[in-house]
Amino acid sequence: MNEVSQMSIAKKPWHKSSYSNEAGTCVEVSEGAVTGVRDSQNPHLVSLEFPASAWTGFLSGIGSPRT
């Protein structure tokens, strides 16, 4: 088993991306000890789950200018 599958899945409520368009095509995120990411148009399908530290690193990386 990997690190994520062994974690507690207790997450905060889902929220849509601030970059969502009017059609609602976006992702939803649930942040907590495990951060979940899912398709907002298909919330019944499986979500991707990441350790909180990996999600924080991802957000830091996308906010940094490329060199």
All heavy atoms as TSV, in Angstrom:
chain	resi	resn	atom	element	x	y	z
A	1	MET	N	N	0.834	-1.187	0.000
A	1	MET	CA	C	0.000	0.000	0.000
A	1	MET	C	C	0.871	1.240	0.000
A	1	MET	O	O	1.905	1.267	0.611
A	1	MET	CB	C	-0.872	0.027	1.248
A	1	MET	CG	C	-2.149	-0.716	1.107
A	1	MET	SD	S	-3.205	-0.341	2.512
A	1	MET	CE	C	-4.329	-1.668	2.272
A	2	ASN	N	N	0.372	2.285	-0.654
A	2	ASN	CA	C	1.147	3.519	-0.655
A	2	ASN	C	C	0.742	4.404	0.519
A	2	ASN	O	O	-0.188	4.121	1.251
A	2	ASN	CB	C	0.996	4.264	-1.989
A	2	ASN	CG	C	-0.417	4.729	-2.238
A	2	ASN	OD1	O	-1.145	5.050	-1.311
A	2	ASN	ND2	N	-0.807	4.771	-3.490
A	3	GLU	N	N	1.475	5.494	0.684
A	3	GLU	CA	C	1.274	6.398	1.816
A	3	GLU	C	C	-0.148	6.950	1.864
A	3	GLU	O	O	-0.754	7.044	2.917
A	3	GLU	CB	C	2.287	7.540	1.721
A	3	GLU	CG	C	2.185	8.550	2.826
A	3	GLU	CD	C	3.185	9.688	2.635
A	3	GLU	OE1	O	4.032	9.621	1.738
A	3	GLU	OE2	O	3.087	10.627	3.406
A	4	VAL	N	N	-0.709	7.301	0.704
A	4	VAL	CA	C	-2.037	7.900	0.664
A	4	VAL	C	C	-3.109	6.914	1.079
A	4	VAL	O	O	-4.002	7.239	1.853
A	4	VAL	CB	C	-2.339	8.478	-0.741
A	4	VAL	CG1	C	-3.779	8.946	-0.837
A	4	VAL	CG2	C	-1.386	9.602	-1.061
A	5	SER	N	N	-3.059	5.683	0.599
A	5	SER	CA	C	-4.105	4.717	0.906
A	5	SER	C	C	-4.115	4.341	2.379
A	5	SER	O	O	-5.108	3.844	2.887
A	5	SER	CB	C	-3.966	3.477	0.036
A	5	SER	OG	O	-2.753	2.820	0.297
A	6	GLN	N	N	-3.038	4.593	3.097
A	6	GLN	CA	C	-2.972	4.281	4.510
A	6	GLN	C	C	-3.417	5.447	5.380
A	6	GLN	O	O	-3.575	5.308	6.574
A	6	GLN	CB	C	-1.541	3.880	4.885
A	6	GLN	CG	C	-1.111	2.601	4.220
A	6	GLN	CD	C	0.333	2.264	4.522
A	6	GLN	OE1	O	0.987	2.927	5.312
A	6	GLN	NE2	N	0.839	1.237	3.890
A	7	MET	N	N	-3.630	6.616	4.794
A	7	MET	CA	C	-4.001	7.805	5.556
A	7	MET	C	C	-5.480	7.813	5.884
A	7	MET	O	O	-6.284	7.178	5.211
A	7	MET	CB	C	-3.689	9.064	4.751
A	7	MET	CG	C	-2.253	9.312	4.549
A	7	MET	SD	S	-2.098	10.808	3.583
A	7	MET	CE	C	-0.394	11.120	3.779
A	8	SER	N	N	-5.822	8.594	6.887
A	8	SER	CA	C	-7.228	8.848	7.204
A	8	SER	C	C	-7.831	9.643	6.052
A	8	SER	O	O	-7.221	10.570	5.540
A	8	SER	CB	C	-7.334	9.653	8.492
A	8	SER	OG	O	-8.635	10.141	8.650
A	9	ILE	N	N	-9.023	9.296	5.626
A	9	ILE	CA	C	-9.658	9.964	4.499
A	9	ILE	C	C	-10.570	11.101	4.977
A	9	ILE	O	O	-11.293	11.687	4.218
A	9	ILE	CB	C	-10.433	8.940	3.633
A	9	ILE	CG1	C	-9.506	7.810	3.209
A	9	ILE	CG2	C	-11.023	9.570	2.397
A	9	ILE	CD1	C	-8.314	8.214	2.370
A	10	ALA	N	N	-10.539	11.428	6.241
A	10	ALA	CA	C	-11.367	12.522	6.749
A	10	ALA	C	C	-10.920	13.825	6.090
A	10	ALA	O	O	-9.782	14.248	6.250
A	10	ALA	CB	C	-11.245	12.618	8.258
A	11	LYS	N	N	-11.802	14.418	5.310
A	11	LYS	CA	C	-11.489	15.640	4.583
A	11	LYS	C	C	-12.537	16.702	4.880
A	11	LYS	O	O	-13.627	16.409	5.326
A	11	LYS	CB	C	-11.446	15.381	3.080
A	11	LYS	CG	C	-10.354	14.442	2.647
A	11	LYS	CD	C	-10.324	14.293	1.152
A	11	LYS	CE	C	-11.520	13.615	0.605
A	11	LYS	NZ	N	-11.453	12.212	0.368
A	12	LYS	N	N	-12.199	17.924	4.580
A	12	LYS	CA	C	-13.140	19.028	4.682
A	12	LYS	C	C	-14.100	18.958	3.492
A	12	LYS	O	O	-13.859	18.213	2.543
A	12	LYS	CB	C	-12.381	20.346	4.688
A	12	LYS	CG	C	-11.498	20.509	5.920
A	12	LYS	CD	C	-10.789	21.834	5.899
A	12	LYS	CE	C	-9.912	21.968	7.122
A	12	LYS	NZ	N	-9.189	23.220	7.133
A	13	PRO	N	N	-15.171	19.748	3.510
A	13	PRO	CA	C	-16.107	19.742	2.373
A	13	PRO	C	C	-15.425	20.128	1.062
A	13	PRO	O	O	-14.405	20.821	1.058
A	13	PRO	CB	C	-17.142	20.806	2.767
A	13	PRO	CG	C	-17.025	20.939	4.238
A	13	PRO	CD	C	-15.591	20.633	4.576
A	14	TRP	N	N	-16.003	19.676	-0.038
A	14	TRP	CA	C	-15.484	19.976	-1.370
A	14	TRP	C	C	-15.789	21.426	-1.732
A	14	TRP	O	O	-16.834	21.964	-1.389
A	14	TRP	CB	C	-16.132	19.059	-2.399
A	14	TRP	CG	C	-15.757	17.630	-2.224
A	14	TRP	CD1	C	-16.443	16.680	-1.525
A	14	TRP	CD2	C	-14.598	16.976	-2.751
A	14	TRP	NE1	N	-15.780	15.473	-1.574
A	14	TRP	CE2	C	-14.649	15.622	-2.327
A	14	TRP	CE3	C	-13.532	17.387	-3.532
A	14	TRP	CZ2	C	-13.672	14.701	-2.675
A	14	TRP	CZ3	C	-12.563	16.462	-3.867
A	14	TRP	CH2	C	-12.638	15.138	-3.439
A	15	HIS	N	N	-14.865	22.066	-2.466
A	15	HIS	CA	C	-15.118	23.407	-3.007
A	15	HIS	C	C	-14.588	23.474	-4.425
A	15	HIS	O	O	-13.616	22.806	-4.773
A	15	HIS	CB	C	-14.514	24.504	-2.109
A	15	HIS	CG	C	-13.020	24.420	-1.956
A	15	HIS	ND1	N	-12.150	25.037	-2.812
A	15	HIS	CD2	C	-12.255	23.788	-1.032
A	15	HIS	CE1	C	-10.908	24.794	-2.421
A	15	HIS	NE2	N	-10.946	24.032	-1.341
A	16	LYS	N	N	-15.260	24.279	-5.263
A	16	LYS	CA	C	-14.852	24.402	-6.662
A	16	LYS	C	C	-13.679	25.355	-6.795
A	16	LYS	O	O	-13.506	26.279	-6.010
A	16	LYS	CB	C	-16.018	24.915	-7.511
A	16	LYS	CG	C	-17.075	23.869	-7.722
A	16	LYS	CD	C	-18.095	24.321	-8.730
A	16	LYS	CE	C	-19.129	23.215	-8.905
A	16	LYS	NZ	N	-20.135	23.567	-9.885
A	17	SER	N	N	-12.929	25.131	-7.845
A	17	SER	CA	C	-11.804	25.988	-8.164
A	17	SER	C	C	-12.283	27.415	-8.399
A	17	SER	O	O	-13.353	27.644	-8.962
A	17	SER	CB	C	-11.123	25.471	-9.436
A	17	SER	OG	O	-10.246	26.446	-9.960
A	18	SER	N	N	-11.476	28.388	-7.994
A	18	SER	CA	C	-11.808	29.789	-8.249
A	18	SER	C	C	-11.692	30.118	-9.736
A	18	SER	O	O	-12.154	31.161	-10.179
A	18	SER	CB	C	-10.905	30.709	-7.424
A	18	SER	OG	O	-9.552	30.491	-7.764
A	19	TYR	N	N	-11.108	29.219	-10.518
A	19	TYR	CA	C	-10.981	29.417	-11.956
A	19	TYR	C	C	-12.092	28.723	-12.742
A	19	TYR	O	O	-12.016	28.601	-13.951
A	19	TYR	CB	C	-9.611	28.920	-12.452
A	19	TYR	CG	C	-8.486	29.776	-11.943
A	19	TYR	CD1	C	-7.762	29.408	-10.821
A	19	TYR	CD2	C	-8.160	30.969	-12.572
A	19	TYR	CE1	C	-6.732	30.200	-10.342
A	19	TYR	CE2	C	-7.135	31.771	-12.103
A	19	TYR	CZ	C	-6.431	31.385	-10.994
A	19	TYR	OH	O	-5.417	32.173	-10.523
A	20	SER	N	N	-13.131	28.299	-12.059
A	20	SER	CA	C	-14.253	27.622	-12.704
A	20	SER	C	C	-14.904	28.544	-13.728
A	20	SER	O	O	-15.038	29.745	-13.500
A	20	SER	CB	C	-15.286	27.231	-11.638
A	20	SER	OG	O	-16.417	26.685	-12.225
A	21	ASN	N	N	-15.343	27.961	-14.845
A	21	ASN	CA	C	-16.044	28.780	-15.830
A	21	ASN	C	C	-17.553	28.690	-15.604
A	21	ASN	O	O	-18.027	27.966	-14.740
A	21	ASN	CB	C	-15.650	28.382	-17.260
A	21	ASN	CG	C	-16.057	26.973	-17.614
A	21	ASN	OD1	O	-16.978	26.412	-17.038
A	21	ASN	ND2	N	-15.377	26.401	-18.585
A	22	GLU	N	N	-18.324	29.443	-16.368
A	22	GLU	CA	C	-19.776	29.480	-16.188
A	22	GLU	C	C	-20.446	28.135	-16.418
A	22	GLU	O	O	-21.494	27.857	-15.859
A	22	GLU	CB	C	-20.385	30.542	-17.093
A	22	GLU	CG	C	-20.019	31.952	-16.677
A	22	GLU	CD	C	-20.602	33.005	-17.590
A	22	GLU	OE1	O	-21.564	32.710	-18.316
A	22	GLU	OE2	O	-20.081	34.130	-17.568
A	23	ALA	N	N	-19.855	27.303	-17.245
A	23	ALA	CA	C	-20.420	25.974	-17.524
A	23	ALA	C	C	-20.157	25.011	-16.368
A	23	ALA	O	O	-20.691	23.914	-16.338
A	23	ALA	CB	C	-19.846	25.415	-18.827
A	24	GLY	N	N	-19.335	25.430	-15.439
A	24	GLY	CA	C	-19.040	24.590	-14.273
A	24	GLY	C	C	-18.006	23.521	-14.538
A	24	GLY	O	O	-17.847	22.602	-13.746
A	25	THR	N	N	-17.291	23.624	-15.652
A	25	THR	CA	C	-16.266	22.623	-15.944
A	25	THR	C	C	-14.993	22.980	-15.186
A	25	THR	O	O	-14.271	23.890	-15.550
A	25	THR	CB	C	-15.970	22.538	-17.452
A	25	THR	OG1	O	-15.669	23.848	-17.929
A	25	THR	CG2	C	-17.164	22.013	-18.217
A	26	CYS	N	N	-14.799	22.298	-14.104
A	26	CYS	CA	C	-13.631	22.573	-13.281
A	26	CYS	C	C	-13.380	21.381	-12.373
A	26	CYS	O	O	-14.049	20.356	-12.465
A	26	CYS	CB	C	-13.858	23.820	-12.438
A	26	CYS	SG	S	-15.183	23.663	-11.249
A	27	VAL	N	N	-12.448	21.556	-11.499
A	27	VAL	CA	C	-12.183	20.539	-10.491
A	27	VAL	C	C	-12.667	21.042	-9.145
A	27	VAL	O	O	-12.818	22.237	-8.924
A	27	VAL	CB	C	-10.682	20.172	-10.419
A	27	VAL	CG1	C	-10.215	19.558	-11.711
A	27	VAL	CG2	C	-9.838	21.367	-10.039
A	28	GLU	N	N	-12.923	20.092	-8.247
A	28	GLU	CA	C	-13.260	20.408	-6.870
A	28	GLU	C	C	-12.149	19.853	-6.000
A	28	GLU	O	O	-11.546	18.830	-6.327
A	28	GLU	CB	C	-14.592	19.775	-6.475
A	28	GLU	CG	C	-15.769	20.356	-7.205
A	28	GLU	CD	C	-17.077	19.691	-6.835
A	28	GLU	OE1	O	-17.086	18.464	-6.589
A	28	GLU	OE2	O	-18.085	20.402	-6.796
A	29	VAL	N	N	-11.900	20.532	-4.890
A	29	VAL	CA	C	-10.832	20.151	-3.984
A	29	VAL	C	C	-11.402	20.020	-2.578
A	29	VAL	O	O	-12.271	20.792	-2.179
A	29	VAL	CB	C	-9.699	21.204	-4.010
A	29	VAL	CG1	C	-8.613	20.882	-3.004
A	29	VAL	CG2	C	-9.113	21.322	-5.393
A	30	SER	N	N	-10.925	19.038	-1.854
A	30	SER	CA	C	-11.260	18.860	-0.444
A	30	SER	C	C	-9.943	18.752	0.303
A	30	SER	O	O	-9.206	17.785	0.147
A	30	SER	CB	C	-12.085	17.594	-0.246
A	30	SER	OG	O	-12.335	17.377	1.119
A	31	GLU	N	N	-9.638	19.786	1.072
A	31	GLU	CA	C	-8.340	19.851	1.733
A	31	GLU	C	C	-8.428	19.407	3.190
A	31	GLU	O	O	-9.362	19.747	3.895
A	31	GLU	CB	C	-7.783	21.267	1.643
A	31	GLU	CG	C	-7.564	21.689	0.193
A	31	GLU	CD	C	-7.257	23.143	0.030
A	31	GLU	OE1	O	-8.166	23.970	0.221
A	31	GLU	OE2	O	-6.099	23.440	-0.290
A	32	GLY	N	N	-7.465	18.642	3.601
A	32	GLY	CA	C	-7.372	18.134	4.961
A	32	GLY	C	C	-6.079	17.351	5.091
A	32	GLY	O	O	-5.127	17.606	4.359
A	33	ALA	N	N	-6.029	16.364	5.973
A	33	ALA	CA	C	-4.843	15.513	6.100
A	33	ALA	C	C	-4.535	14.847	4.765
A	33	ALA	O	O	-3.390	14.614	4.407
A	33	ALA	CB	C	-5.054	14.468	7.178
A	34	VAL	N	N	-5.590	14.533	4.030
A	34	VAL	CA	C	-5.498	14.031	2.661
A	34	VAL	C	C	-6.263	15.017	1.803
A	34	VAL	O	O	-7.386	15.391	2.123
A	34	VAL	CB	C	-6.126	12.634	2.522
A	34	VAL	CG1	C	-6.144	12.185	1.075
A	34	VAL	CG2	C	-5.381	11.630	3.380
A	35	THR	N	N	-5.658	15.499	0.722
A	35	THR	CA	C	-6.327	16.420	-0.183
A	35	THR	C	C	-6.901	15.624	-1.341
A	35	THR	O	O	-6.182	14.881	-2.006
A	35	THR	CB	C	-5.343	17.487	-0.706
A	35	THR	OG1	O	-4.865	18.238	0.406
A	35	THR	CG2	C	-6.000	18.421	-1.692
A	36	GLY	N	N	-8.198	15.781	-1.565
A	36	GLY	CA	C	-8.872	15.113	-2.673
A	36	GLY	C	C	-9.097	16.078	-3.816
A	36	GLY	O	O	-9.368	17.258	-3.598
A	37	VAL	N	N	-8.993	15.587	-5.038
A	37	VAL	CA	C	-9.250	16.374	-6.240
A	37	VAL	C	C	-10.165	15.536	-7.117
A	37	VAL	O	O	-9.882	14.359	-7.366
A	37	VAL	CB	C	-7.939	16.706	-7.003
A	37	VAL	CG1	C	-8.219	17.523	-8.254
A	37	VAL	CG2	C	-6.948	17.411	-6.104
A	38	ARG	N	N	-11.284	16.126	-7.565
A	38	ARG	CA	C	-12.218	15.375	-8.405
A	38	ARG	C	C	-12.817	16.263	-9.480
A	38	ARG	O	O	-12.769	17.493	-9.412
A	38	ARG	CB	C	-13.325	14.767	-7.552
A	38	ARG	CG	C	-14.290	15.782	-6.977
A	38	ARG	CD	C	-15.341	15.125	-6.117
A	38	ARG	NE	N	-16.270	16.120	-5.591
A	38	ARG	CZ	C	-17.208	15.863	-4.703
A	38	ARG	NH1	N	-17.329	14.638	-4.214
A	38	ARG	NH2	N	-18.021	16.814	-4.286
A	39	ASP	N	N	-13.387	15.627	-10.482
A	39	ASP	CA	C	-14.084	16.278	-11.580
A	39	ASP	C	C	-15.435	16.769	-11.060
A	39	ASP	O	O	-16.244	15.982	-10.579
A	39	ASP	CB	C	-14.274	15.270	-12.711
A	39	ASP	CG	C	-14.991	15.824	-13.926
A	39	ASP	OD1	O	-15.525	16.954	-13.874
A	39	ASP	OD2	O	-15.034	15.109	-14.936
A	40	SER	N	N	-15.695	18.060	-11.169
A	40	SER	CA	C	-16.942	18.614	-10.634
A	40	SER	C	C	-18.172	18.113	-11.378
A	40	SER	O	O	-19.265	18.105	-10.825
A	40	SER	CB	C	-16.909	20.143	-10.663
A	40	SER	OG	O	-16.850	20.610	-11.991
A	41	GLN	N	N	-18.015	17.698	-12.630
A	41	GLN	CA	C	-19.162	17.211	-13.394
A	41	GLN	C	C	-19.418	15.728	-13.159
A	41	GLN	O	O	-20.454	15.215	-13.557
A	41	GLN	CB	C	-18.966	17.491	-14.883
A	41	GLN	CG	C	-19.017	18.984	-15.169
A	41	GLN	CD	C	-18.986	19.269	-16.648
A	41	GLN	OE1	O	-18.452	18.500	-17.442
A	41	GLN	NE2	N	-19.559	20.391	-17.037
A	42	ASN	N	N	-18.495	15.047	-12.541
A	42	ASN	CA	C	-18.635	13.618	-12.242
A	42	ASN	C	C	-18.174	13.321	-10.816
A	42	ASN	O	O	-17.265	12.509	-10.608
A	42	ASN	CB	C	-17.829	12.785	-13.250
A	42	ASN	CG	C	-18.345	12.939	-14.652
A	42	ASN	OD1	O	-19.441	12.487	-14.961
A	42	ASN	ND2	N	-17.582	13.601	-15.493
A	43	PRO	N	N	-18.801	13.944	-9.821
A	43	PRO	CA	C	-18.325	13.773	-8.448
A	43	PRO	C	C	-18.489	12.359	-7.903
A	43	PRO	O	O	-17.852	12.002	-6.920
A	43	PRO	CB	C	-19.170	14.773	-7.655
A	43	PRO	CG	C	-20.390	14.966	-8.472
A	43	PRO	CD	C	-19.952	14.823	-9.906
A	44	HIS	N	N	-19.304	11.553	-8.571
A	44	HIS	CA	C	-19.513	10.173	-8.127
A	44	HIS	C	C	-18.352	9.258	-8.519
A	44	HIS	O	O	-18.220	8.169	-7.990
A	44	HIS	CB	C	-20.821	9.629	-8.719
A	44	HIS	CG	C	-20.819	9.651	-10.216
A	44	HIS	ND1	N	-21.020	10.822	-10.946
A	44	HIS	CD2	C	-20.626	8.675	-11.124
A	44	HIS	CE1	C	-20.945	10.541	-12.247
A	44	HIS	NE2	N	-20.706	9.247	-12.377
A	45	LEU	N	N	-17.507	9.714	-9.435
A	45	LEU	CA	C	-16.347	8.916	-9.842
A	45	LEU	C	C	-15.234	9.065	-8.807
A	45	LEU	O	O	-15.273	9.923	-7.936
A	45	LEU	CB	C	-15.870	9.350	-11.221
A	45	LEU	CG	C	-16.866	9.138	-12.364
A	45	LEU	CD1	C	-16.295	9.668	-13.670
A	45	LEU	CD2	C	-17.246	7.672	-12.492
A	46	VAL	N	N	-14.229	8.258	-8.938
A	46	VAL	CA	C	-13.113	8.256	-7.994
A	46	VAL	C	C	-12.385	9.602	-8.003
A	46	VAL	O	O	-12.321	10.278	-9.032
A	46	VAL	CB	C	-12.140	7.089	-8.318
A	46	VAL	CG1	C	-11.421	7.321	-9.630
A	46	VAL	CG2	C	-11.161	6.874	-7.201
A	47	SER	N	N	-11.888	9.992	-6.854
A	47	SER	CA	C	-11.096	11.220	-6.760
A	47	SER	C	C	-9.621	10.847	-6.614
A	47	SER	O	O	-9.284	9.741	-6.209
A	47	SER	CB	C	-11.542	12.055	-5.563
A	47	SER	OG	O	-11.313	11.361	-4.360
A	48	LEU	N	N	-8.778	11.788	-6.963
A	48	LEU	CA	C	-7.343	11.624	-6.729
A	48	LEU	C	C	-7.068	12.118	-5.328
A	48	LEU	O	O	-7.636	13.132	-4.898
A	48	LEU	CB	C	-6.536	12.448	-7.736
A	48	LEU	CG	C	-6.741	12.102	-9.204
A	48	LEU	CD1	C	-5.989	13.093	-10.085
A	48	LEU	CD2	C	-6.280	10.691	-9.478
A	49	GLU	N	N	-6.221	11.441	-4.594
A	49	GLU	CA	C	-5.922	11.841	-3.226
A	49	GLU	C	C	-4.421	11.941	-3.026
A	49	GLU	O	O	-3.666	11.092	-3.498
A	49	GLU	CB	C	-6.554	10.866	-2.238
A	49	GLU	CG	C	-8.072	10.917	-2.324
A	49	GLU	CD	C	-8.757	9.963	-1.383
A	49	GLU	OE1	O	-8.123	8.980	-0.948
A	49	GLU	OE2	O	-9.936	10.211	-1.082
A	50	PHE	N	N	-4.019	13.003	-2.339
A	50	PHE	CA	C	-2.614	13.306	-2.123
A	50	PHE	C	C	-2.379	13.648	-0.654
A	50	PHE	O	O	-3.239	14.253	-0.017
A	50	PHE	CB	C	-2.192	14.528	-2.958
A	50	PHE	CG	C	-2.484	14.401	-4.423
A	50	PHE	CD1	C	-3.664	14.897	-4.950
A	50	PHE	CD2	C	-1.588	13.770	-5.264
A	50	PHE	CE1	C	-3.944	14.779	-6.312
A	50	PHE	CE2	C	-1.855	13.650	-6.623
A	50	PHE	CZ	C	-3.036	14.156	-7.145
A	51	PRO	N	N	-1.198	13.339	-0.131
A	51	PRO	CA	C	-0.863	13.826	1.209
A	51	PRO	C	C	-0.891	15.361	1.180
A	51	PRO	O	O	-0.560	15.976	0.154
A	51	PRO	CB	C	0.560	13.325	1.443
A	51	PRO	CG	C	0.783	12.243	0.442
A	51	PRO	CD	C	-0.102	12.560	-0.723
A	52	ALA	N	N	-1.280	15.981	2.262
A	52	ALA	CA	C	-1.369	17.442	2.322
A	52	ALA	C	C	-0.053	18.102	1.920
A	52	ALA	O	O	-0.049	19.128	1.235
A	52	ALA	CB	C	-1.807	17.886	3.707
A	53	SER	N	N	1.065	17.513	2.303
A	53	SER	CA	C	2.371	18.104	1.967
A	53	SER	C	C	2.615	18.110	0.457
A	53	SER	O	O	3.207	19.055	-0.071
A	53	SER	CB	C	3.493	17.359	2.680
A	53	SER	OG	O	3.494	15.985	2.295
A	54	ALA	N	N	2.154	17.082	-0.236
A	54	ALA	CA	C	2.312	17.038	-1.700
A	54	ALA	C	C	1.444	18.103	-2.362
A	54	ALA	O	O	1.863	18.746	-3.334
A	54	ALA	CB	C	1.965	15.651	-2.226
A	55	TRP	N	N	0.229	18.305	-1.847
A	55	TRP	CA	C	-0.678	19.319	-2.409
A	55	TRP	C	C	-0.092	20.721	-2.195
A	55	TRP	O	O	-0.099	21.547	-3.104
A	55	TRP	CB	C	-2.063	19.204	-1.775
A	55	TRP	CG	C	-3.058	20.157	-2.349
A	55	TRP	CD1	C	-3.633	21.208	-1.720
A	55	TRP	CD2	C	-3.603	20.148	-3.670
A	55	TRP	NE1	N	-4.503	21.856	-2.565
A	55	TRP	CE2	C	-4.501	21.226	-3.764
A	55	TRP	CE3	C	-3.413	19.323	-4.781
A	55	TRP	CZ2	C	-5.210	21.509	-4.939
A	55	TRP	CZ3	C	-4.125	19.602	-5.946
A	55	TRP	CH2	C	-5.009	20.670	-6.015
A	56	THR	N	N	0.460	20.970	-1.012
A	56	THR	CA	C	1.083	22.264	-0.725
A	56	THR	C	C	2.250	22.506	-1.672
A	56	THR	O	O	2.409	23.603	-2.210
A	56	THR	CB	C	1.550	22.323	0.741
A	56	THR	OG1	O	0.418	22.130	1.587
A	56	THR	CG2	C	2.220	23.640	1.071
A	57	GLY	N	N	3.046	21.476	-1.905
A	57	GLY	CA	C	4.166	21.593	-2.837
A	57	GLY	C	C	3.704	21.871	-4.254
A	57	GLY	O	O	4.305	22.689	-4.967
A	58	PHE	N	N	2.622	21.231	-4.673
A	58	PHE	CA	C	2.063	21.457	-6.009
A	58	PHE	C	C	1.620	22.909	-6.150
A	58	PHE	O	O	1.948	23.578	-7.130
A	58	PHE	CB	C	0.880	20.511	-6.246
A	58	PHE	CG	C	0.099	20.818	-7.487
A	58	PHE	CD1	C	0.607	20.538	-8.740
A	58	PHE	CD2	C	-1.165	21.402	-7.400
A	58	PHE	CE1	C	-0.113	20.824	-9.885
A	58	PHE	CE2	C	-1.889	21.692	-8.531
A	58	PHE	CZ	C	-1.360	21.404	-9.783
A	59	LEU	N	N	0.863	23.405	-5.174
A	59	LEU	CA	C	0.385	24.790	-5.240
A	59	LEU	C	C	1.536	25.787	-5.241
A	59	LEU	O	O	1.486	26.793	-5.951
A	59	LEU	CB	C	-0.568	25.083	-4.074
A	59	LEU	CG	C	-1.883	24.324	-4.090
A	59	LEU	CD1	C	-2.704	24.671	-2.858
A	59	LEU	CD2	C	-2.679	24.593	-5.358
A	60	SER	N	N	2.574	25.514	-4.471
A	60	SER	CA	C	3.747	26.390	-4.469
A	60	SER	C	C	4.423	26.382	-5.827
A	60	SER	O	O	4.858	27.427	-6.319
A	60	SER	CB	C	4.749	25.930	-3.407
A	60	SER	OG	O	4.203	26.089	-2.131
A	61	GLY	N	N	4.496	25.207	-6.428
A	61	GLY	CA	C	5.158	25.078	-7.729
A	61	GLY	C	C	4.430	25.794	-8.851
A	61	GLY	O	O	5.046	26.407	-9.712
A	62	ILE	N	N	3.109	25.749	-8.856
A	62	ILE	CA	C	2.376	26.394	-9.946
A	62	ILE	C	C	2.340	27.910	-9.771
A	62	ILE	O	O	2.089	28.632	-10.729
A	62	ILE	CB	C	0.942	25.841	-10.135
A	62	ILE	CG1	C	0.085	26.071	-8.896
A	62	ILE	CG2	C	0.988	24.382	-10.527
A	62	ILE	CD1	C	-1.381	25.733	-9.100
A	63	GLY	N	N	2.622	28.394	-8.571
A	63	GLY	CA	C	2.657	29.827	-8.334
A	63	GLY	C	C	4.014	30.428	-8.578
A	63	GLY	O	O	4.179	31.645	-8.603
A	64	SER	N	N	5.021	29.595	-8.813
A	64	SER	CA	C	6.382	30.064	-9.026
A	64	SER	C	C	6.639	30.304	-10.502
A	64	SER	O	O	6.187	29.523	-11.344
A	64	SER	CB	C	7.390	29.030	-8.518
A	64	SER	OG	O	7.190	28.801	-7.152
A	65	PRO	N	N	7.367	31.371	-10.831
A	65	PRO	CA	C	7.704	31.593	-12.249
A	65	PRO	C	C	8.651	30.512	-12.749
A	65	PRO	O	O	9.470	29.996	-11.996
A	65	PRO	CB	C	8.384	32.959	-12.253
A	65	PRO	CG	C	8.797	33.203	-10.844
A	65	PRO	CD	C	7.893	32.377	-9.955
A	66	ARG	N	N	8.505	30.174	-14.013
A	66	ARG	CA	C	9.405	29.171	-14.623
A	66	ARG	C	C	10.735	29.815	-14.953
A	66	ARG	O	O	10.815	30.976	-15.296
A	66	ARG	CB	C	8.787	28.605	-15.902
A	66	ARG	CG	C	7.605	27.753	-15.626
A	66	ARG	CD	C	7.108	27.126	-16.897
A	66	ARG	NE	N	5.994	26.272	-16.598
A	66	ARG	CZ	C	5.675	25.220	-17.299
A	66	ARG	NH1	N	6.377	24.898	-18.360
A	66	ARG	NH2	N	4.651	24.474	-16.971
A	67	THR	N	N	11.768	29.021	-14.863
A	67	THR	CA	C	13.106	29.544	-15.208
A	67	THR	C	C	13.595	28.928	-16.476
A	67	THR	O	O	13.148	27.930	-16.929
A	67	THR	CB	C	14.111	29.242	-14.076
A	67	THR	OG1	O	14.129	27.846	-13.835
A	67	THR	CG2	C	13.744	30.014	-12.833
